Amino acid sequence: MQRKDRIDVFGAVSLVMFSALLGFNQVVIKVVNDGLQPVFFAGLRSLGAVICILLWLRVRGGRLDFAAGTIWAGVLIGFVFSVEFIGLFMALDLTTVTRSSIIFYSMPVWLTLAGHFLLPGERITRQKSLGLVLAFGGVAWAISDRSAGGGQASLAGDLFALLAALGWAGIALCARATPLIRVPPETQLFWQVAVVSAPILLALAPLFGPLVRDLQPVHLWGLAFQTVVIVTAAFIFWLWLLTVYPAGGVASFSFLSPIFGVGFGWLVLGEPIGPAILGPLALVATGIVLINRRPRLPG
């Protein structure tokens, strides 16, 4: 598809669906955690994604590109990927989807802060500053208010979600500020799921308790969904959208992910929502919009 200078109808529909998929993904993780220990689950997902990536490359006739000088960056991004998903999967084991979604999808806040110091051309403007203040306030409100959660408002779970958000921001920084910027997205993803994270997660899994819990067929279906749809297909599709549409326009839809996460947590799992959830959600979503919104040009 030809490169476009704005988000058209197809792009908007695709990004809304992608955000909804990310929100639903939180529910899937929480359900599968009932059958598989979270870190073991994350490791199996990474291992399965290796096969999917290799099949994808074979179908497209592509290849992995381990360019000279990128090895250290590949190891780094794989390590940060491991940290992110230990945080996310443990968060969804310890706290609710609604709380985890608000905190985890605050990632643009931490990426914006880090980018101000580490990425050329990513300076924080007044508009972004306001967005940062609002989103940070929403995260602080969500973590400090223990009244929302239906008996599962775990401080440890909230902090794991925050760790996952920081890890996600770290992955974006690795992809943009290291030599990995020169390699194809499939190679970046292969570093994350195969070379580093799968061995690390599977090696660390026994430290987090028994590997198998009350395993049922629905948990295996959830693992397959995570492996094929989320880690492989959805991520590659998102990377493709970035090649067609402006990065700022793609990023502007990220505020929908916490909204969908909270909505699916309420709709599918029956998690309660009220002012202690909707207030932080509104602050984080508004903050993300301001962070990603293009400033108006004078005239």
Secondary structure, 3 states (H helix, E strand, C coil): CCCCCCCCHHHHHHHHHHHHHHHHHHHHHHHHCCCECHHHHHHHHHHHHHHHHHHHHHHHCCCCCCCCCCHHHHHHHHHHHHHHHHHHHHHHHHCCHHHHHHHHCCHHHHHHHHHHHHCCCCCCCHHHHHHHHHHHHHHHHHHHCCCCCCCCCCHHHHHHHHHHHHHHHHHHHHHHHCHHHHCCHHHHHHHHHHHHHHHHHHHHHHHHCCCECCCCHHHHHHHHHHHHHHHHHHHHHHHHHHHHCCHHHHHHHHHHHHHHHHHHHHHHHCCCCCHHHHHHHHHHHHHHHHHHCCCCCCC
